[in-house]
Amino acid sequence: MSDAPTTTAVGTGTTVPSPPDRRTRKKLVQVTGAVGPLGIGVATLWLSIIVVLPLAALTVASFGDGIGGFVDAVTSPVALASLRVTIMVSVVVAVINVVMGTLIAWVLVRDEFPGKRIVNALIDLPFALPTIVASIVLLALYGPESPIHIYLNATQPGLIVALAFVTLPFVVRSVQPVLIEVDREVEEAAASLGADNVTIFRRVVLPTLMPAIISGAGLAFARAIGEYGSVVLIGGNIPRETQMASQYIQQQIEIDRPAAAAAVSVALLAIAFVTLFVLRLLASRGQRREEQAE
């Protein structure tokens, strides 16, 4: 029996619950999990120290030579070429990861095979492995002395392979949990109505997976445009051909042009921020559509 106080509505004889007293309201506040002003203050302070202040310092440094210097640094032919190579290669890597990452997630969820746990653990290896190690391995495998006679050193395909390695987990780990929660009964119902496997995947499964796929692809793209370690050796750092923006930034620092390096860094930061902001908007729209459908 409930211990909540009740009152009887006059003239109706109906018993209705009374408003919670101060003690009850205090209990309700305690179980919400809110950390209060102190927790919010600590979180804001830590975020400011780790993220906001360094980004603010980078932005100030990028305008060290004035607005004109910032524009000249970002729009110089070599800087634009490095940004173009970076964005183009990152887009290709994101598309590849959409296809292969979704396929790998599907296999890990829907199929059983020997060594499945090992494969599942290997997916997260790029998160733990220093990316410079990946570059060394790729150079040994695809460099001038390739044991398999595939030479990708100082080529854009070499950049794609290196970036695909370090960004693979993003799509797989985004799609995998969603695929686990997919209602198999809907697929079985579609199959009973005569739909083939391709139609079931395209009309039933893919719409459910699409938000996760887009999110994983966006995260992979954002990671790829700022990657340095995995491409530093295999890429060759050839200006206008294989030089990534991160390598161009390093080059500007070495020749004592920190303002130019900071300017290109801000440009990369803006691209990554816009990408993540768009992902947030898409995720919010998808969530609202699910809530409306329910």
C-alpha positions as CSV (number, residue, x, y, z in Angstrom):
1,M,0.0,0.0,0.0
2,S,1.3,3.5,-0.9
3,D,2.4,5.8,1.9
4,A,1.7,8.9,-0.1
5,P,-0.8,11.3,1.6
6,T,-4.3,11.5,0.0
7,T,-7.2,14.0,0.0
8,T,-10.8,13.5,-0.8
9,A,-12.3,15.9,-3.4
10,V,-15.2,17.8,-2.0
11,G,-18.6,16.7,-3.4
12,T,-17.2,13.8,-5.3
13,G,-16.0,11.4,-2.7
14,T,-13.0,10.6,-5.0
15,T,-9.7,10.1,-3.3
16,V,-6.8,11.8,-5.0
17,P,-3.2,12.0,-4.1
18,S,-2.0,15.1,-2.2
19,P,0.9,17.2,-3.5
20,P,4.2,15.8,-2.2
21,D,5.4,17.5,0.9
22,R,8.9,19.1,1.3
23,R,10.5,15.8,2.5
24,T,9.0,13.9,-0.5
25,R,10.2,16.5,-3.0
26,K,13.7,16.3,-1.5
27,K,13.7,12.6,-2.0
28,L,12.6,13.0,-5.6
29,V,15.4,15.4,-6.2
30,Q,18.0,13.1,-4.7
31,V,17.2,10.2,-7.0
32,T,17.4,12.2,-10.3
33,G,21.2,11.6,-10.4
34,A,21.9,15.4,-10.9
35,V,25.4,16.4,-9.6
36,G,24.4,20.0,-8.8
37,P,26.2,23.2,-9.2
38,L,29.5,21.9,-7.8
39,G,29.6,19.0,-10.4
40,I,28.7,21.3,-13.2
41,G,31.4,23.8,-12.2
42,V,34.1,21.1,-12.0
43,A,33.1,19.6,-15.4
44,T,33.1,23.1,-17.0
45,L,36.5,23.9,-15.4
46,W,38.0,20.7,-16.7
47,L,36.5,21.1,-20.1
48,S,37.8,24.7,-20.3
49,I,41.4,23.7,-19.3
50,I,41.6,20.7,-21.6
51,V,39.7,21.9,-24.6
52,V,38.5,25.5,-24.6
53,L,41.7,27.2,-23.5
54,P,44.1,25.3,-25.9
55,L,41.7,26.0,-28.8
56,A,41.5,29.7,-27.9
57,A,45.3,29.9,-27.7
58,L,45.5,28.2,-31.1
59,T,43.1,30.6,-32.6
60,V,44.9,33.6,-31.2
61,A,48.2,32.3,-32.5
62,S,46.7,31.8,-36.0
63,F,46.1,35.6,-36.2
64,G,49.7,36.4,-35.1
65,D,50.4,38.0,-38.5
66,G,47.0,39.7,-38.6
67,I,43.9,38.8,-40.6
68,G,45.7,39.2,-43.8
69,G,48.4,36.8,-42.7
70,F,45.8,34.3,-41.7
71,V,44.1,34.4,-45.1
72,D,47.5,34.2,-46.9
73,A,48.6,31.2,-44.8
74,V,45.4,29.3,-45.5
75,T,45.0,30.2,-49.1
76,S,48.7,29.7,-50.2
77,P,48.9,27.1,-53.1
78,V,50.7,24.5,-51.0
79,A,48.4,24.9,-48.1
80,L,45.3,24.6,-50.3
81,A,46.9,21.5,-52.0
82,S,47.5,19.8,-48.7
83,L,43.9,20.5,-47.5
84,R,42.6,19.3,-50.9
85,V,44.6,16.0,-50.6
86,T,43.5,15.6,-46.9
87,I,39.8,16.1,-47.6
88,M,39.7,14.0,-50.7
89,V,41.6,11.0,-49.1
90,S,39.5,11.3,-46.0
91,V,36.3,11.2,-47.9
92,V,37.4,8.1,-49.8
93,V,38.4,6.4,-46.5
94,A,35.1,7.2,-45.0
95,V,33.2,5.7,-47.9
96,I,35.4,2.6,-47.8
97,N,34.8,2.3,-44.1
98,V,31.0,2.6,-44.6
99,V,31.0,-0.5,-46.8
100,M,33.6,-2.6,-45.1
101,G,32.8,-1.5,-41.6
102,T,29.1,-2.3,-42.0
103,L,30.0,-5.7,-43.6
104,I,32.4,-6.6,-40.7
105,A,29.8,-5.5,-38.1
106,W,27.2,-7.7,-39.9
107,V,29.5,-10.7,-39.9
108,L,30.4,-10.2,-36.2
109,V,26.7,-10.0,-35.2
110,R,25.0,-12.5,-37.5
111,D,27.6,-15.2,-38.2
112,E,29.4,-17.7,-36.0
113,F,32.9,-18.8,-36.9
114,P,36.1,-20.0,-35.2
115,G,38.2,-17.1,-33.9
116,K,35.3,-14.7,-33.7
117,R,36.4,-13.3,-30.4
118,I,39.9,-12.7,-31.7
119,V,38.6,-10.9,-34.7
120,N,36.3,-8.8,-32.5
121,A,39.3,-7.9,-30.3
122,L,41.4,-7.0,-33.4
123,I,38.9,-4.4,-34.4
124,D,39.9,-2.2,-31.5
125,L,43.6,-2.6,-32.1
126,P,44.0,0.7,-34.0
127,F,42.7,2.5,-30.9
128,A,45.5,1.0,-28.7
129,L,48.4,0.8,-31.2
130,P,50.5,3.9,-31.8
131,T,49.8,5.1,-35.3
132,I,53.5,5.5,-36.1
133,V,53.7,1.7,-35.7
134,A,51.1,1.3,-38.3
135,S,53.1,3.5,-40.6
136,I,56.2,1.5,-40.1
137,V,54.4,-1.8,-40.7
138,L,52.7,-0.4,-43.9
139,L,56.0,0.9,-45.1
140,A,57.7,-2.5,-44.6
141,L,54.7,-4.2,-46.4
142,Y,54.1,-1.8,-49.2
143,G,57.3,0.2,-49.4
144,P,60.2,0.1,-51.9
145,E,61.2,-3.4,-50.6
146,S,57.7,-4.8,-50.5
147,P,57.8,-8.6,-50.0
148,I,54.5,-8.9,-51.8
149,H,55.6,-6.6,-54.7
150,I,52.9,-4.0,-54.0
151,Y,54.4,-0.6,-53.9
152,L,52.2,2.1,-52.3
153,N,54.9,4.2,-50.8
154,A,54.5,8.0,-51.6
155,T,51.2,7.4,-53.3
156,Q,47.6,8.5,-52.4
157,P,46.5,4.8,-52.3
158,G,49.1,4.4,-49.6
159,L,47.5,7.2,-47.6
160,I,44.1,5.6,-48.0
161,V,45.3,2.2,-46.7
162,A,47.0,3.9,-43.7
163,L,43.9,6.0,-42.8
164,A,41.6,3.1,-43.4
165,F,43.5,1.1,-40.8
166,V,43.3,3.7,-38.1
167,T,39.7,4.6,-38.7
168,L,38.1,1.2,-39.2
169,P,36.8,0.8,-35.6
170,F,34.6,3.9,-35.8
171,V,32.0,2.5,-38.3
172,V,32.2,-1.1,-36.9
173,R,31.6,0.0,-33.3
174,S,28.9,2.4,-34.3
175,V,26.9,-0.1,-36.4
176,Q,27.5,-3.2,-34.2
177,P,25.3,-2.4,-31.2
178,V,22.5,-1.1,-33.4
179,L,22.6,-4.3,-35.4
180,I,22.4,-6.3,-32.3
181,E,19.2,-4.6,-31.3
182,V,17.5,-4.9,-34.7
183,D,14.2,-6.8,-34.5
184,R,14.7,-10.0,-36.4
185,E,10.9,-10.7,-36.4
186,V,10.5,-7.8,-38.9
187,E,13.0,-9.4,-41.2
188,E,11.3,-12.8,-40.9
189,A,8.0,-11.2,-41.7
190,A,9.4,-9.6,-44.8
191,A,10.9,-12.9,-45.9
192,S,7.6,-14.7,-45.4
193,L,6.0,-12.1,-47.7
194,G,8.5,-13.1,-50.5
195,A,11.1,-10.4,-50.1
196,D,14.7,-11.6,-51.0
197,N,17.7,-10.9,-48.8
198,V,18.8,-7.8,-50.8
199,T,15.3,-6.2,-50.5
200,I,15.1,-7.1,-46.8
201,F,18.5,-5.4,-46.1
202,R,17.7,-2.3,-48.3
203,R,14.1,-1.7,-47.1
204,V,14.1,-3.1,-43.5
205,V,17.6,-3.2,-42.0
206,L,19.4,-0.3,-43.8
207,P,17.0,2.5,-42.6
208,T,17.6,1.4,-39.0
209,L,21.4,1.3,-39.4
210,M,21.7,4.5,-41.4
211,P,22.1,6.9,-38.5
212,A,24.8,4.7,-37.0
213,I,26.5,4.4,-40.4
214,I,26.5,8.1,-40.9
215,S,27.8,8.7,-37.4
216,G,30.6,6.2,-37.8
217,A,31.5,7.6,-41.2
218,G,31.6,11.2,-39.9
219,L,33.8,10.2,-37.0
220,A,36.2,8.3,-39.3
221,F,36.4,11.4,-41.6
222,A,37.1,13.7,-38.6
223,R,39.8,11.4,-37.4
224,A,41.4,11.0,-40.9
225,I,41.7,14.7,-41.6
226,G,43.9,15.2,-38.5
227,E,45.9,12.0,-38.7
228,Y,49.7,12.3,-38.7
229,G,51.4,9.2,-37.4
230,S,50.0,6.6,-39.7
231,V,50.9,8.6,-42.9
232,V,54.2,10.1,-41.9
233,L,56.3,7.3,-43.5
234,I,54.1,5.6,-46.0
235,G,52.8,8.9,-47.5
236,G,56.1,10.3,-48.6
237,N,55.1,13.9,-47.7
238,I,55.3,15.1,-51.4
239,P,53.9,18.6,-51.7
240,R,50.7,18.9,-53.8
241,E,50.6,15.1,-54.2
242,T,50.7,13.1,-50.9
243,Q,51.3,15.8,-48.3
244,M,48.6,15.8,-45.7
245,A,47.6,18.9,-43.9
246,S,49.1,17.6,-40.6
247,Q,52.4,17.1,-42.4
248,Y,52.2,20.6,-43.9
249,I,51.6,22.0,-40.4
250,Q,54.7,20.1,-39.1
251,Q,56.7,21.5,-42.0
252,Q,55.7,25.1,-41.2
253,I,56.7,24.6,-37.6
254,E,60.1,23.3,-38.7
255,I,60.8,26.4,-40.8
256,D,59.7,28.7,-38.0
257,R,56.3,29.8,-39.3
258,P,54.1,29.1,-36.3
259,A,51.4,31.5,-37.3
260,A,51.0,29.7,-40.7
261,A,50.9,26.4,-38.9
262,A,48.3,27.6,-36.5
263,A,46.2,29.0,-39.3
264,V,46.0,25.7,-41.2
265,S,45.3,24.0,-37.9
266,V,42.3,26.3,-37.3
267,A,41.1,25.4,-40.8
268,L,41.3,21.7,-40.0
269,L,39.6,22.4,-36.7
270,A,36.7,24.2,-38.4
271,I,36.2,21.3,-40.9
272,A,36.2,18.8,-38.0
273,F,33.8,21.0,-36.0
274,V,31.4,21.4,-38.9
275,T,31.4,17.6,-39.5
276,L,30.7,16.8,-35.9
277,F,28.0,19.5,-35.7
278,V,26.2,18.1,-38.7
279,L,26.4,14.6,-37.2
280,R,24.8,16.0,-34.0
281,L,22.0,17.5,-36.0
282,L,21.3,14.3,-37.9
283,A,21.3,12.3,-34.7
284,S,18.8,14.7,-33.1
285,R,16.5,14.5,-36.1
286,G,16.7,10.7,-36.2
287,Q,15.9,10.6,-32.5
288,R,12.9,12.9,-32.9
289,R,11.6,10.8,-35.8
290,E,11.9,7.7,-33.6
291,E,10.0,9.4,-30.8
292,Q,7.3,10.5,-33.2
293,A,7.0,7.0,-34.7
294,E,6.5,5.6,-31.2
